[in-house]
Amino acid sequence: MSTATTTPQRGSGTETPPADRHARRFGLPIATALVMGNIIGGGIFLLPASVAPYGTISLVAFGVLTLGAIALALVFGRLAHRLPQTGGPYVYARAAFGDFAGFLAAWSYWITAWVSNAALAVAAVGYLDVLVPVHGSKPATIAAALLFQWLPALANLAGTRYVGAVQIVATVLKFVPLILVAVGGLFFFDSANLGPFHPSGGGALGAVSASAAILLFSYLGVESAAVSAGEVRDPRRNVGRATVLGTLGAAAVYLLGTLAVFGTVAHDRLVTSTAPFSDAVNAMFGGSWGGAAVACMAMVSMLGALNGWTLLSAQAPYAAARDGLFPKAFTVKRRGVPTVGVLVTVVLASLLTVYNYTAGTKGVFEILVLVTTFTATVPYLLSTAAQIYFLLSGRSEKVSRARLARDAVLALAAFGFSLWLVAGSGYAAVYQGVLFLFAGVLVYAWMAARKQRATA
């Protein structure tokens, strides 16, 4: 075992990872699998039921969201080419706007990561219930959710070599049920199952924004390769390619899969479903064997997503801790993985999961998803603003005017898209997100004071 001690300066090149047989740099295939594995995690397997109350207008939201996600992917690719370091949004915001902006990006992204882990675990339990009825027992439900969180954490502690291996296997397996439903479901499509276009009150634009706020969870992970750039081989070239390829692949599967579920499962049943893809396969072939098989694959998929998100949730505080903006303990890195970040993340996600279940909250998954909506958009906004700053300040690379104009349009589109998501997330999500964000200000004040005393 060894601990990484290399601290790259702002705007420097790639990091040199520790020499360890358990640590291995990711190539383009694994980096792409990391992006797709984190995007296509637990979200798609439960979100068709979560947005069903909004009607089929949510498919419009999915389309708009896909365009925004692709714009974000392209912006992250350009930023990673400029700053190919571990940390992603933290690195970009700090390079453009200084320590405080960098800290806010890292803090918000970290919150998003471990709250997302809790939501993914809840979604996985929904599919476990297809095989073993656990929702009738609250202790069994909580134990299952915690198990889904701790198994990926243990894989991470074993080293990045095993993280990559688990990610490849999970990414391959998850495509079986998704493609089965996305393609096969079109042959069983019945428009009578779609339900109303816009059943809820209020305007259509509000319904699109509200459903997009929930659906954003399904696209979290678009920045995965950028966050782990220090562990990617030739990051200037591979991070951007992996980000775009992973996002495009996920988008195609998402849109077809959601449409197929809407068309195979009756709307009234879909609204209350805890395993919509299993219900879709059962509706296609009859019986319950198909749904059980899909449930197994869905759980493997979610374990893969938790595996990748656990690594990402440790990378952001690791990058900030190297610069003295997070506690120094987060810099402890063994076998290529920030071990303290992994442990703190899984403990916080576990506590949040237990709290939400024991509090008797209904719609635990939806509540956790909406909390991440606001916290996810903060680093997205800061990253796209950083790209705009680089372009306008003359710090852009020597590129043609056409490339410069394209980068500017993409950055503005991604910024506007992120701002729209904040507006559509709802007052409750913004309220809770702001509380999480402001709690971090106190942490920054403490860490900044310590850093100042150390350099005085």
N, C-alpha and C positions, 0 to 999 in steps of 0.2 A: 504494500500500500504506500501511496505517496500523496502529498498535499501540494496542490498547485500554488506557486508563489509568484508567477509571472503576472505583472500588472501593467497592461498596455496603457499608454498615454492617450488622451483624447485625440481621436482622429488617426490613431496609429493603425498598423496593419493587423493581421490576424494574430490570435493568441497561439501560444505553443502549449499544447496540452501535456499533462504529465505522462511520462513513459510508464505504462502499466499494461500488463497483458489483459486486464479487465476493461481498459479504456480503449476505444477505437473511434476514429473519426468517421463521420457519415459521408458516403458518396451520394451522387444524385438519386439513385433508386431509393435508398433509405430515407434521405431528406424529403423526397416526394411522398414516401409512405408515411413519414412523420406528419406532414401537412394534411394528407388525406385522412390518416388515422385519427388525428385530433379534430378535424372538421367533421368527418363522418364517424361520430362516436355514439353517444346515447341519444343525442338530440333528435336525429331523424327517426329513431325507432319509437319515440313517444310524441313528438311534436304534431303529427297529423291529428291526433286526438285533442291536443292542447289548443289548436287553432280552429278546430271544427265548429265551435260555437259562433265564430265570425262568418261562417259560410264559405262558399267557394271564392269569395273575394280575396281570401287569404292566399290563393294561388297567384293573384296579381301582386300581392305583397312579396311573395317568394321570387317572382320575376324581377321586381325592382331591387330586392335585396341581393339577388345574384349579380346584377350589374354593378351595384355598389361594392360587393365583395371582390369582384374582379378588378375594379378600379383600385381598391385598397391593396390587393395583391401586387399589382403593377407598381404602386408607389413604394411598398415595402421592398420590392425587388430592387428598385433604384436606390433606395436608402441603404440597403445592405451592400450594394456595389460600392457606395461611397464610404460606409463605415462597417466593414465586415467583422464585427465583434459580437461576442455573447452579450445579450441584454436587450436587443431589439429596440422597442419604443423608448426604453430608458436611455440607451446610448444616443439615439437621435435627438430626443428632447434636451438632454444635457449638453450635447455638442452645440445645439442651436441657441438655447435660452438659459443655460447655466444649471447650477446644482438643484435649485428648488423645483424647476420644471422637471428635471430628470427624476427627482425623488417622487413627485406626484405621479409621474408615469409608472415608475416601478411599484409604488405603493398600490395604485389602482389596479395595475395588471396582476399583482400578487393576490389582491382580494378577489379579483375575477377568477383567478385560477383555482383557489381552494374552495370558493363557493361553488364553482362549476363542478368540482370533484364531488361535492356533496350532492348536487343535482343529478349527476351521472349515476351515482350509486343508487339514488332513489329510483331512477329510470330502470336500472338493472334489476332491482327487486321486483318491479312490475312484471318483468318477463320471467323471473324465477317463479313467480306466483302461478304461471301457466303450468309449470312442472310440479312444484311443491307448494300447496296453498299455505302461504306464510302471513298474508295480510289479516287473517283472523286473529293472529297473536301479535301484539305489539312488541314484546321482547324478541320474538323470532324475526320480525321485520327489521328491528334495529340491529340485531346481530348480523343478519344477512347484508344490510347496507354497510356495516363496518367492515365485514369481510371483503366486500368488493373494493373498499378503499385501501385496506392494508396489504392485500396480495400484490397490487402494482407497486406499492411503496417498497416492499421487500425486493421486488425485481429491480427497482431503481438502485437500491442500496448494494445490489450485487455488481453494479457497474454498467457503463454505457454500452458495453459489448452485448449485454443481455437485454438492455432496453431496445436496441436495434433489432435483435432477433425476435423478441416478443412483438414488436411493432409490425414487422414483415408478415408474421404468421397471422396476427389479428386482422391486418388490412386485407389479406387474401380471403380469409374466412368470412369477413363481414360482407364481401361483395356477393356471396352466394344468395343469401336471403334478399338482399337489396335488388339484385338483377332479376331474381326469380319474380319478385313482386312488380318491379318496374317494367319488365318486358312481358312476363306471363300475365300480369294483371290486366294488360290492355286487351287481351283476348276474352276476358270475363267482365269487361267494363260495362256497367249499366248506369246510364245517366239518371235513372230514378233514384239511385243511391246518393247523388250529389247533395241533395237538400237545397235550401234556398241560397241565392247568391249573396244576400246580405240580410240575415235574420235579425240582427240586433238593432237597437235604436241608434240615432245619431247619423252623421254624414258618412258617405262612402270613404272620403279621404281619411277621416278619423279611424274608421275600421281598418283601412290599409296600414295606417301608422301603428295602431295598437297591435295588430297581428304581427307586423314586422318587428315590433319590440320583443315579442316572444320568439319569433323565428330567428332573431339575431343570434341566439344561443347556438343554433345549428351551424352558424358560420364562424363561431369563435375557433381560433386555431389557424386562421389565414396567415398569421404572423409567425407561426411555429418555427419555420426554418430560419427566419431572421433572428428570433430570440436565441436560438442555439447556433448562431453563425460561427462561433468559436470552435464548435465541434464538427463543422462541415468542411470537407476537403474543397479547396479552391472556392471559398465562399463568394467571391466577387462574381463568379460565373454561375455557380450551382444554386445559390440561395434564391436568386430571382427566378431561375428556371423551375426549381422545385415548387416555389410558391405559386406561380402561374399554372403549372401543370396540375398540381394538387387541387387548386381551387376550381379549375375548369372541369376536372374529373368529378369532383364532389358535386358541383352544380348540376351536371347532367343527370347524375344518379338521384339527386334530391328532387328535381322537378318531376322526373318520370315516376319516381317512387311515391311521392305525395299524391300525384294525380291518380295513380293506380289504386292507392288505398281509398281515396275519396270515391272512386268508382266501383269498388268491390264490397265495401262495408257500408251498410245502411247508416245514414246520417245520425239517426237517433241512437244507434248502438255505438257509433264512433265517438260521440261526445263523451260517453262514460267509459270508454275502453282504457285499460291499463297496458295493453299489448296490441296496438293496432295492426302491426305487420303479421302477427300470429293470427289475428282475426281475419285478415285479408286472405292468407293462405288457406285457412279453414273454409272460408267462403268460396274460394276457387275450386278446391278439391274435395270438400266435404270431410266430415269426421274431425279428429283433433290431432292426428299424427303429424300432419304438415305444420300446424301451429306450434307443436312441441319442438319439432326440429328447428324451426325458425327461432324459437325462443332460446334454444341452446346457442345458435350462431350469434344472435343478438347480444347475449351475455358475453360471449367471447369478444365481440366487437367493442362493447363498452369497457371491458377489462383492458383492451388495447388502447382505447382512448384515455382511460384513467392512467395507464402506464405512461403515455406521452405527456399528458397534462401534469402529472406529478413531476416529471423532469422539468417542464417549463415553469412550473410554480416555484421551483428552486433556483432556476437560472436568473430570473429578474432580481430577486434580493441579493443573489451572489454578485451580480455585476455592480449593484449599488453599494454593497458592503466593501468591495475592493476600493471604492472611492471614498469610504468613510461616511456614507449616507445611510447605511443600515448597520446594525450591530456586527462587530467583527466576526462573531461566531458563524455567520452565514458564509464566510469565505472558506470554511473548512471543506475541502474537496478531496474525496477518496474514490479511486477507481473511475475517475472522470465525472463523478456525480457530487454536487453540493449536498452533503449528508444532513447537515443541520436544517437546511431549507426543506428537504424532503420530510424529515421528522416533524418539524413545526407545522408544515402544511397539512400532513395527514392527521395530526392531532387536532388542529383547528377545524378541519372539515368534519372530523368525527364528532366533535363537540356540537357543531352546528346541526349535524344530522340528528343527533340525540335530542337536542333542544326542540327542533321542529316536530319530531314525532311525539315527544312526551307532552308538548304544549297542546296537542290535539288539533293542530292546524290542518285544515282541509286544503287540498291542492298544494301539497308540499313542493312538488316539482315546479309548478308554475310560479310559486312565490320565490323559490331559489333562483329560477331563471330570470325573473324581473329584477332581482337584486343585482345580477351580473350585467344587466343591460346598461345601466348608467356607468358602472365602474369600468366596463370594457370600452365604452366610447371615449373616456378621458384619455387613455394612451393613444387611441386612434386619432383623436383630434390633435393632440400634441405632436404626433408623428407627422401627420399631413401638414400641420402648420410649420413644422421644422423643414419639410421639403420645400414649401412655399418660401420660407426664409432663405434657404440655400440658393434657390433660383433667383430671388429678387436681390440678394445681397452681393451677387457677383461671385459667390463661392461655388457656383456650379462648375461641372467639368467642361472641358473643351469639347463641345458637341455642336452639331449643326443647329441652325435656327429652327428648322422643322422639329428636331428632337426636343429642343428647349421648349417650343410651344406645346408639343404633345405632353411633355412632363408637367407643364404648368396647368394644362386643362385637366389632366388626370388628378393632380393634387387638389385642385379646386373642387372637382367632382367628388373626390373621396372625403374632403372636409365637409362639404355640404351634405353628403350622405350621412356622415357621422353625426352632424348637428341635427339632422332630421330624426335620427334614431333617439336622440336625447328627448326631443319634443314629443315623440310618439310613445315613450316608455311610461308616461303617466306620472301624476304627482307623487304617488306613493313610492314608486321606484326612485324618482329623483330625490325625494326626501330622505329615504334610507341611504341612497348612494352618497349624498352630501354629508350625512353623519359619518359614514365610513371614511370619506375623504378628509373631513376636518379632523377626525381623530388622528390621522397621519401627520397633520401639521405639528402637533405636539411632539410626536416622535422626531420629526425633522428638526425642530428647535433644539431638542436634547442632543441629537447627533451632530448638528452643526456647531453647537457650543463646545462639545467634546473635541471636535476637529479643530476648532479655533484655538482651544487651550493647548492642544498638542503641537500646533505650529507656532505658538507665541514664544 
